[in-house]
Amino acid sequence: MRFMMLMIPLGYENAPPDVQLDPERVAAMMRYNEALKDAGVLITLDGLHPPSMGARVSFATGTPMVTDGPFAEAKEVLGGYWMIEVASREEAIAWAKKCPASANEIIEIRQVQEVADYSPEVQEVVAGFGDLKK
């Protein structure tokens, strides 16, 4: 089972484009990332620049509308993610609990939808999707 662990650092929605990271916190996170890798569960991971450097494309009017960050209505934003492959939701939670997160960080765990999770009709529609990802 694949799970995405989403890091939500509270307050990151207001971070400036040149936000500076604490080297000690980065070192602790790198040790955690190494543990995921050494256990053979890590697929990929990345940190994300703050929303002040991002953009959103909305479709409410039927025409794409671009809004540059920061986003006034944002209360929680992603700071990064890990994609892991483990045997169960419980194992994904156990890995999230080992993260050296600070008091202002939350990890949301979401299982990745696999083609086998879909109805036969939807499986037929997405049959070639695997080729798109390569």
TARA-V978959 format. One record per helix or strand. SS is the DSSP state (2 for helix, 1 for strand). FROM is the first residue (numbers start at 0). TO is the last residue. If there is no record, write none. Layout:
((SS/FROM/TO) (SS/FROM/TO))
//
This chain:
((1/1/8) (2/11/13) (2/22/37) (1/41/46) (2/50/52) (1/54/57) (1/64/67) (1/79/84) (2/88/96) (1/104/110) (2/114/116) (2/119/124) (2/128/131))
//
